[in-house]
Amino acid sequence: CLSVIMARSAYCLGFNSHNQVTAGDKGRSDLKQILPTRVKGLKDVSDISCGGYFTLLQTADGRVFSFGKGQYGRLGRGSEEDQAEPGMLEIGDNVKAISAGAWHGAVVT
């Protein structure tokens, strides 16, 4: 997936097999998203990182959200369920940086 931030909103495009691109669009999991799609429900996005079938977003106030494929717990939300909606990670609001790898995510507090 490719992601960009414009006007403090996140936009994603690319391969979308697990809703890692079209978060916030319930019931929508087009395999290819060839136009940028706004991630709904989040404002003041300051950073974004794409991993293996999942996406991490950071807001200006230091909160972190994840969505996409949940296998192996890569979303950090307490389950292995795929998540089509952005959900906040329970790690506080003092996050300085985020990074998504193939099978894992990392944050710096």
ZATI-604446 format. One record per residue (C-alpha): residue in one letter; x, y, z. Coordinates in Angstrom, 1 decimal. Layout:
N
PT fivo   east  north     up
PT    A      X      Y      Z
...
END
This chain:
109
PT fivo   east  north     up
PT    C    0.0    0.0    0.0
PT    L    1.1    3.6   -0.5
PT    S   -0.1    6.2    1.9
PT    V    0.1   10.0    2.0
PT    I   -1.0   12.7    4.3
PT    M   -2.7   15.8    2.9
PT    A   -4.3   18.5    5.0
PT    R   -3.8   16.3    8.2
PT    S   -5.9   13.5    6.6
PT    A   -4.5   10.1    5.6
PT    Y   -5.1    8.7    2.1
PT    C   -4.2    5.2    1.0
PT    L   -4.1    3.3   -2.3
PT    G   -2.8    0.0   -3.6
PT    F   -3.5   -3.7   -2.9
PT    N   -6.4   -4.0   -0.4
PT    S   -7.0   -7.7    0.4
PT    H   -7.5   -7.0    4.1
PT    N   -9.0   -3.5    4.3
PT    Q   -5.5   -2.1    4.9
PT    V   -6.2    0.6    2.3
PT    T  -10.0    1.5    2.6
PT    A  -10.3    1.7    6.4
PT    G  -13.5    3.4    7.5
PT    D  -15.4    2.2    4.4
PT    K  -17.5   -0.7    6.0
PT    G  -18.1   -3.6    3.6
PT    R  -15.6   -2.3    1.1
PT    S  -12.5   -4.4    0.3
PT    D  -11.8   -3.8   -3.3
PT    L   -8.8   -5.8   -4.2
PT    K   -7.1   -2.9   -6.0
PT    Q   -7.6    0.7   -4.9
PT    I   -6.1    2.7   -7.8
PT    L   -7.1    6.1   -6.5
PT    P   -6.3    7.6   -3.1
PT    T   -9.0    6.8   -0.6
PT    R   -9.3    8.9    2.6
PT    V   -9.1    7.1    5.9
PT    K  -12.4    8.1    7.5
PT    G  -12.9    8.9   11.2
PT    L   -9.4   10.3   11.9
PT    K   -8.3   13.9   12.0
PT    D   -4.9   15.6   12.6
PT    V   -2.9   12.6   11.2
PT    S    0.8   13.3   11.6
PT    D    2.4   10.1   10.5
PT    I    1.5    6.9    8.6
PT    S    3.4    3.6    8.1
PT    C    2.3    0.6    5.9
PT    G    3.2   -2.9    6.9
PT    G    2.4   -6.4    5.6
PT    Y   -1.4   -6.0    4.9
PT    F   -1.9   -3.5    7.7
PT    T   -1.5    0.2    8.4
PT    L   -0.4    2.3   11.4
PT    L   -1.5    5.9   11.8
PT    Q   -0.3    8.5   14.4
PT    T   -2.2   11.6   15.2
PT    A   -0.8   15.0   16.2
PT    D   -1.7   14.4   19.9
PT    G    0.4   11.2   19.9
PT    R   -2.3    8.5   19.7
PT    V   -1.7    5.5   17.4
PT    F   -4.4    3.7   15.3
PT    S   -4.2    0.4   13.3
PT    F   -6.3   -1.4   10.8
PT    G   -6.0   -4.3    8.3
PT    K   -4.9   -7.9    8.7
PT    G   -4.7   -8.9   12.4
PT    Q   -2.9  -12.2   12.0
PT    Y   -0.1  -12.7   14.6
PT    G   -1.3   -9.8   16.6
PT    R    0.3   -7.3   14.3
PT    L   -2.4   -4.7   14.9
PT    G   -1.6   -4.5   18.6
PT    R   -5.3   -4.6   19.5
PT    G   -5.5   -7.8   21.6
PT    S   -6.7  -10.2   18.9
PT    E   -5.8  -11.7   15.6
PT    E   -9.0  -10.5   13.9
PT    D   -8.8   -8.4   10.7
PT    Q  -10.0   -4.9   11.4
PT    A  -11.6   -2.7    8.7
PT    E  -12.0    0.3   11.0
PT    P   -9.1    2.2   12.6
PT    G   -8.8    1.4   16.3
PT    M   -6.7    3.1   18.9
PT    L   -3.8    1.2   20.5
PT    E   -3.9    1.3   24.3
PT    I   -0.3    2.6   24.7
PT    G   -1.0    6.1   25.9
PT    D   -0.8    9.4   23.9
PT    N    2.9   10.2   24.2
PT    V    4.1    8.3   21.1
PT    K    6.9   10.0   19.2
PT    A    7.3    7.7   16.2
PT    I    5.7    4.6   14.5
PT    S    7.0    2.0   12.1
PT    A    5.3   -1.0   10.5
PT    G    7.2   -4.0    9.2
PT    A    6.1   -7.1    7.3
PT    W    4.7   -8.9   10.4
PT    H    5.0   -6.4   13.2
PT    G    4.6   -2.8   14.3
PT    A    6.8   -0.7   16.6
PT    V    6.3    2.6   18.4
PT    V    8.7    5.0   20.3
PT    T    7.4    6.7   23.4
END
